[in-house]
Amino acid sequence: MVSEKPDEFGKERDRLNEIVMKYAGQPMKRFYSLDNQIYKDGALDVKTKEMLGLTASFVLRCDECIKYHIIRCHEEGVSSEELEEALAVGVIIGGTITIPHLRRALELWDELVQ
């Protein structure tokens, strides 16, 4: 997971999203807008929502989504202890098949907090 640096990941994600938007019709654009709106402050703050997004992505075993949410969690000031608890929930729900994703997630976290 760390083979691509976090800033490179963000640039590549933005580049690919521009291509998606080039071809996107109204339903796809609405979906992207909804995704953006969900992670804004509301009854839950952004930090909490990013940890929820991370846990859900972790259980679904989407490495790209995990990477995105790990980076966002770091940007939102999630502590290592908070991150570990969020990932522990994911391991309990997802089972041992999530362990490889846990390794890669914590490898990226370790790079971010160094």
N, C-alpha and C positions, 0 to 999 in steps of 0.2 A: 504494500500500500504506500510506502514512503518513497518508492522509486520516482514518483512525480512530486515535486515540491509543492507545498500548499499554494503559493502564488501562481505557479504554472497551472495547477489544477483549476484555479479560479478563472484564469484567462482562457483556458481551453473550454471550460464550461460555458463561459460567456460567448465564445466564438460559435460553439455548437448551438447555443440557444438562438443566436442571430439567424443561423440557417433554418432552424425550426420555424422562427417567426416569419421568415421569407415565404414559407409555404403554408403557414398556419391559416386556417379559416377561423371564423368567429368562435366556434365551440372550443378549439384548442387555445385560442387567445384568452377566452374566458376561464378556462382551466388554469392556465398560467397565472392569471390575475388572482383567482381564488387562492391558489397556492401561496402567492405573495401576501395576500391579505390575512391569511390564517396565522402567520407568524408575527403579526404586529401585536403590540401591547393591547391587552383587553383585561378581562377578569384575571387571566394568567399573564405574567410578564414574559417578555421575549426569551429571557434566559430559561425559564421553565419550559416554554414551548419548544425550544431547541433541544432540551434534554428529552422531552417526549418524542420529538421527531427522531432523535438518535436512537432511542429505545425501540421505537417501531421499526425503523430501518434495520436495526440490528437483528431483531426477531425475523424480519423478512430476508435477512442475509444479502442486502444490497450494498456491496462494497463502495460503490460510487456515492450512494446516499449516506452511508456511514461516514465516509471521508468528508463530505460536505458538512454534515452536522457536527462532527468533531471540530472542524475548523470554526464553525459558527459558535459552538459552545466555548471554545477558547476566546473568541472575539467578545463574547458576552460575559466573560469573567467567571465561568464555571470553574470551581476548584477541582483539584485532582480527586478529592474525597467525594464530591458531588458526582463527578463523572463515573467513578468506580461504582457508586451505588446505583446510578442509572443503568450502567452496563450489567451489574449484578441482577437487576430486575430482568433484563433481557436474557441473561443466561438461564435464569430460573424458568422463564416462559418458553424460551426457544430450545433449551436443552443443550446437550453436549455438542451437537452439530454446530453450534455458534462459536465454539472455542477458537477455531482458526480466525474467525472475524474479530474475536476479542483480542487475539494476539496482534493482528494488524492495526486495529483501532488504537490499542495502547502504544504500539510502536509510533504511530503518527502523533499521538498525544505527547509522548516523550520527546519527540522532535520539536513540537510546538512550545513546550514549557522549558526547554533548555536555553 
